[in-house]
Amino acid sequence: MSLTVAVVDAETPGNVGTIARAMKNFGLSELKLVDPPELDPDGEAYGFAGQAREDILPNADVVTFEALTEQYHTVATTAITNEDAAKHVRYPFVTPAELADELTGVDSDVCVMFGRERVGFTNDELAMVDQICSIPASAAYPVLNLGQAATIVLYELRNLSVERTQHPDAIDRANQSAIEGLHGQFGDFLEATDHPEEKRAKAQRLWRRLLGRAHPTGREVRTLRGLFRRADQKIED
Amino acid sequence: MSLTVAVVDAETPGNVGTIARAMKNFGLSELKLVDPPELDPDGEAYGFAGQAREDILPNADVVTFEALTEQYHTVATTAITNEDAAKHVRYPFVTPAELADELTGVDSDVCVMFGRERVGFTNDELAMVDQICSIPASAAYPVLNLGQAATIVLYELRNLSVERTQHPDAIDRANQSAIEGLHGQFGDFLEATDHPEEKRAKAQRLWRRLLGRAHPTGREVRTLRGLFRRADQKIED
């Protein structure tokens, strides 16, 4: 699958730059512009693009809407959907998360499209695209800014485009034997501090539940175990 | 649970406005500002805030970082995490989606915090907060713009804050008997068009798989059924 981003008839250069930055943050590079505003290298588009000023913005192609619908499986994002199937222009729609699920494993060239700042896409444009995507937001104010809407959609599609994130593969959680060792040490601590014998089992259960929810790291477990051990030694001295 | 947003020592009024807009889009209202830039009602903060210019921005409180850590369960968002448990300042961390899961059902006052444009939070500040959140992004360029990062986190937390979205409760899918009716009509159509008898079962299966993936609406099914019926009648005439 390939994933291309198109911005259609944006007014504000800053929004184009914001979208280019989100593309780079989420591993995308192909930007198509339909009727773009002027993108001055010293202006807001480049100012908002972060490192995307170096490649995505200068390499963006200016194309027609029709060229995109001919070449790609097109998905247009709109805040306002229709309420039911009586109007097919904006219905049915998918959420960004549903779109990510649907596109996983589909082998086609997909173009996600973002429209004008105030009015989004025209109904004629929406009628030409293959899918409608809409971000669930507050009914009281569902209209997101163009750059923010694109950022959310590209974030949701990241598993299709980001090969490697900045995060470690997995958080290094303590193994169970280390955790059990800490529970034993905590038991010794209760004994050393003369915690009332009839209340010890309850305190141990409380401690087990707390650590069970926290999924401690190996280092956290080793550090706590050492702290309780030191306390025991101090008390014995 | 209550959810408050804090912006710490932002330089750019536009980013504060962007965050206020995302808050309103996702059903939040409490904004706290630590060392904010000047927010001129005729300037960028209000210009970027959309309808949040009417309430969230003018009602924002200026507070200290310490006041927030005392009053709230604080979560700071950072692009750059530590790789392992040798450094606890930024480790372990949760992703925004994990944070949303964790906070569901927790009855506490939570403050999600967003830091400076270039340097985010200081290590001293991070040491004071309760949790670290980090957005998974491309390892090649994981640093999001402040306003875009906040937009994604508030989007992920929307189920904690948005009572009702702009979307209909559910897409009106066709019931199975309507779909089976369409399959029968499609069979009649194959017969009426003299589709080779030995290939009909295969064509019916293809059609069943296509509709099975598309989850058609009631209206789509009725329309297609009508189209095939008309075609049969035209052929019979």
HADDOCK unambig.tbl for C-alpha pairs under 7 A between the chains (distance, minus, plus):
assign (segid A and resid 24 and name CA) (segid B and resid 141 and name CA) 6.59 0.50 0.50
assign (segid A and resid 25 and name CA) (segid B and resid 137 and name CA) 5.57 0.50 0.50
assign (segid A and resid 25 and name CA) (segid B and resid 138 and name CA) 5.36 0.50 0.50
assign (segid A and resid 25 and name CA) (segid B and resid 141 and name CA) 5.35 0.50 0.50
assign (segid A and resid 25 and name CA) (segid B and resid 142 and name CA) 5.48 0.50 0.50
assign (segid A and resid 25 and name CA) (segid B and resid 143 and name CA) 6.93 0.50 0.50
assign (segid A and resid 25 and name CA) (segid B and resid 144 and name CA) 6.50 0.50 0.50
assign (segid A and resid 26 and name CA) (segid B and resid 137 and name CA) 5.36 0.50 0.50
assign (segid A and resid 26 and name CA) (segid B and resid 138 and name CA) 5.26 0.50 0.50
assign (segid A and resid 27 and name CA) (segid B and resid 138 and name CA) 5.51 0.50 0.50
assign (segid A and resid 81 and name CA) (segid B and resid 167 and name CA) 6.92 0.50 0.50
assign (segid A and resid 83 and name CA) (segid B and resid 168 and name CA) 5.66 0.50 0.50
assign (segid A and resid 84 and name CA) (segid B and resid 172 and name CA) 6.86 0.50 0.50
assign (segid A and resid 85 and name CA) (segid B and resid 217 and name CA) 6.90 0.50 0.50
assign (segid A and resid 85 and name CA) (segid B and resid 219 and name CA) 6.05 0.50 0.50
assign (segid A and resid 92 and name CA) (segid B and resid 171 and name CA) 6.56 0.50 0.50
assign (segid A and resid 136 and name CA) (segid B and resid 165 and name CA) 5.71 0.50 0.50
assign (segid A and resid 136 and name CA) (segid B and resid 166 and name CA) 6.68 0.50 0.50
assign (segid A and resid 136 and name CA) (segid B and resid 167 and name CA) 6.57 0.50 0.50
assign (segid A and resid 137 and name CA) (segid B and resid 25 and name CA) 5.56 0.50 0.50
assign (segid A and resid 137 and name CA) (segid B and resid 26 and name CA) 5.38 0.50 0.50
assign (segid A and resid 137 and name CA) (segid B and resid 162 and name CA) 6.99 0.50 0.50
assign (segid A and resid 137 and name CA) (segid B and resid 165 and name CA) 5.05 0.50 0.50
assign (segid A and resid 137 and name CA) (segid B and resid 166 and name CA) 6.37 0.50 0.50
assign (segid A and resid 138 and name CA) (segid B and resid 25 and name CA) 5.36 0.50 0.50
assign (segid A and resid 138 and name CA) (segid B and resid 26 and name CA) 5.27 0.50 0.50
assign (segid A and resid 138 and name CA) (segid B and resid 27 and name CA) 5.50 0.50 0.50
assign (segid A and resid 138 and name CA) (segid B and resid 162 and name CA) 5.49 0.50 0.50
assign (segid A and resid 138 and name CA) (segid B and resid 164 and name CA) 6.02 0.50 0.50
assign (segid A and resid 138 and name CA) (segid B and resid 165 and name CA) 4.58 0.50 0.50
assign (segid A and resid 138 and name CA) (segid B and resid 166 and name CA) 6.23 0.50 0.50
assign (segid A and resid 139 and name CA) (segid B and resid 164 and name CA) 5.67 0.50 0.50
assign (segid A and resid 139 and name CA) (segid B and resid 165 and name CA) 4.40 0.50 0.50
assign (segid A and resid 139 and name CA) (segid B and resid 166 and name CA) 4.09 0.50 0.50
assign (segid A and resid 141 and name CA) (segid B and resid 24 and name CA) 6.58 0.50 0.50
assign (segid A and resid 141 and name CA) (segid B and resid 25 and name CA) 5.35 0.50 0.50
assign (segid A and resid 142 and name CA) (segid B and resid 25 and name CA) 5.48 0.50 0.50
assign (segid A and resid 142 and name CA) (segid B and resid 166 and name CA) 6.23 0.50 0.50
assign (segid A and resid 143 and name CA) (segid B and resid 25 and name CA) 6.92 0.50 0.50
assign (segid A and resid 144 and name CA) (segid B and resid 25 and name CA) 6.50 0.50 0.50
assign (segid A and resid 148 and name CA) (segid B and resid 148 and name CA) 6.21 0.50 0.50
assign (segid A and resid 148 and name CA) (segid B and resid 151 and name CA) 6.54 0.50 0.50
assign (segid A and resid 151 and name CA) (segid B and resid 148 and name CA) 6.53 0.50 0.50
assign (segid A and resid 152 and name CA) (segid B and resid 152 and name CA) 5.84 0.50 0.50
assign (segid A and resid 162 and name CA) (segid B and resid 137 and name CA) 6.98 0.50 0.50
assign (segid A and resid 162 and name CA) (segid B and resid 138 and name CA) 5.49 0.50 0.50
assign (segid A and resid 164 and name CA) (segid B and resid 138 and name CA) 6.02 0.50 0.50
assign (segid A and resid 164 and name CA) (segid B and resid 139 and name CA) 5.66 0.50 0.50
assign (segid A and resid 165 and name CA) (segid B and resid 136 and name CA) 5.71 0.50 0.50
assign (segid A and resid 165 and name CA) (segid B and resid 137 and name CA) 5.05 0.50 0.50
assign (segid A and resid 165 and name CA) (segid B and resid 138 and name CA) 4.59 0.50 0.50
assign (segid A and resid 165 and name CA) (segid B and resid 139 and name CA) 4.39 0.50 0.50
assign (segid A and resid 166 and name CA) (segid B and resid 136 and name CA) 6.68 0.50 0.50
assign (segid A and resid 166 and name CA) (segid B and resid 137 and name CA) 6.39 0.50 0.50
assign (segid A and resid 166 and name CA) (segid B and resid 138 and name CA) 6.25 0.50 0.50
assign (segid A and resid 166 and name CA) (segid B and resid 139 and name CA) 4.10 0.50 0.50
assign (segid A and resid 166 and name CA) (segid B and resid 142 and name CA) 6.23 0.50 0.50
assign (segid A and resid 167 and name CA) (segid B and resid 81 and name CA) 6.91 0.50 0.50
assign (segid A and resid 167 and name CA) (segid B and resid 136 and name CA) 6.59 0.50 0.50
assign (segid A and resid 168 and name CA) (segid B and resid 83 and name CA) 5.65 0.50 0.50
assign (segid A and resid 171 and name CA) (segid B and resid 92 and name CA) 6.55 0.50 0.50
assign (segid A and resid 172 and name CA) (segid B and resid 84 and name CA) 6.81 0.50 0.50
assign (segid A and resid 217 and name CA) (segid B and resid 85 and name CA) 6.87 0.50 0.50
assign (segid A and resid 219 and name CA) (segid B and resid 85 and name CA) 6.04 0.50 0.50
